């Protein structure tokens, strides 16, 4: 009874460069949005604790670089993931078109036991831009894509305006929990230098 | 079947590939199919050693593969330096294969997207048989913190790789100079170039090393930007100085020959300080 086990959930965030992966994560974890334009080097991961029903859950969110060179790192990154968050920019058609690649590549490299049951979530980000006038991917189109991949939950978000970010991540946590892996809280085998060491202390915001 | 001994042997042609002049001694009848100045002695311009690439001089006197200069020229002419996230934004995969094929023949197709061109410049570095910075050990790069350390390290790089690095750093500095339009400062452009400059088998080591390489590139880009600014200031001051001298000559009739005695912009900058 006194054994305190926490649930660790590993969440991978994927998508093209510049769609707002880091910004979504920072908004969710730190409640901050930076106007600064900043490319991610390799990957950063952050953790956040939350309570779901009576369970204390630690979300470990892996923010990956959209850079081509690091796509070969998938195997190392995706191993043991409980949920995969795909992000695209509703104002950039190409970022939507490449979702198929990200989806396929994740399944290939993470190699989950039951690929069809593995939880994915799709986020259409940057809906705030130009009051929605510059969007090129309709919600309908995105939902159709989700339906074709086995009814993936879909959220329209704005990391900048903090719109729907909490709701999306709560859904992510629940999906991951359903696919949970009970693990030790300590992150084995994750080298510290993976997060950007150019910043002395502090987070990647 | 009996095969006889060869008779009447003739040496018809001797073809060599010169890195500046292309194929030499190529029989005339081959010319329609093989351009004499092919971009590469191989059928491809990607993933082959610079040894077999056609070279040209860039504006700074580096001899670098002609194909890189071609891609750079088109990137700049098509407003690539002004495009937000240039070198960061993923290119449209659909176009890439076609553009690669054309580049292998030394052609940049019309209407190619700037992000595709930028992506292919990175790919060119990534696919080299050996990375531009592979002659340096990770320890050397890691220990080079100051600008002087980094400049010292550059001097250890073999000539071909040094020319490629110098070209790339100046390209990155061109990008960073337009940060107000493209949002890519020295750090950002260094982040997206770093993973393409070394070849490492183990991906996690590569990832950790990329941070060190990024800092190294960033230092070199910032150094270049500062030197450009200094030399621009030097030029401006030289103009001011000239005006002052002319005014002085008119005013007191003094024959000043300061400009004539200074040999370089750097000296002039020094003198003006």
Boltz contact constraints between the chains, C-beta under 6 A:
constraints:
  - contact:
      token1: [A, 16]
      token2: [B, 90]
      max_distance: 6.0
  - contact:
      token1: [A, 17]
      token2: [B, 88]
      max_distance: 6.0
  - contact:
      token1: [A, 17]
      token2: [B, 89]
      max_distance: 6.0
  - contact:
      token1: [A, 17]
      token2: [B, 90]
      max_distance: 6.0
  - contact:
      token1: [A, 18]
      token2: [B, 85]
      max_distance: 6.0
  - contact:
      token1: [A, 18]
      token2: [B, 89]
      max_distance: 6.0
  - contact:
      token1: [A, 37]
      token2: [B, 183]
      max_distance: 6.0
  - contact:
      token1: [A, 39]
      token2: [B, 88]
      max_distance: 6.0
  - contact:
      token1: [A, 39]
      token2: [B, 188]
      max_distance: 6.0
  - contact:
      token1: [A, 39]
      token2: [B, 191]
      max_distance: 6.0
  - contact:
      token1: [A, 39]
      token2: [B, 192]
      max_distance: 6.0
  - contact:
      token1: [A, 41]
      token2: [B, 191]
      max_distance: 6.0
  - contact:
      token1: [A, 41]
      token2: [B, 210]
      max_distance: 6.0
  - contact:
      token1: [A, 41]
      token2: [B, 211]
      max_distance: 6.0
  - contact:
      token1: [A, 41]
      token2: [B, 214]
      max_distance: 6.0
  - contact:
      token1: [A, 42]
      token2: [B, 207]
      max_distance: 6.0
  - contact:
      token1: [A, 42]
      token2: [B, 210]
      max_distance: 6.0
  - contact:
      token1: [A, 67]
      token2: [B, 192]
      max_distance: 6.0
  - contact:
      token1: [A, 69]
      token2: [B, 126]
      max_distance: 6.0
  - contact:
      token1: [A, 69]
      token2: [B, 195]
      max_distance: 6.0
  - contact:
      token1: [A, 69]
      token2: [B, 196]
      max_distance: 6.0
  - contact:
      token1: [A, 72]
      token2: [B, 203]
      max_distance: 6.0
  - contact:
      token1: [A, 73]
      token2: [B, 203]
      max_distance: 6.0
  - contact:
      token1: [A, 76]
      token2: [B, 203]
      max_distance: 6.0
  - contact:
      token1: [A, 76]
      token2: [B, 204]
      max_distance: 6.0
  - contact:
      token1: [A, 94]
      token2: [B, 92]
      max_distance: 6.0
  - contact:
      token1: [A, 193]
      token2: [B, 208]
      max_distance: 6.0
  - contact:
      token1: [A, 197]
      token2: [B, 211]
      max_distance: 6.0
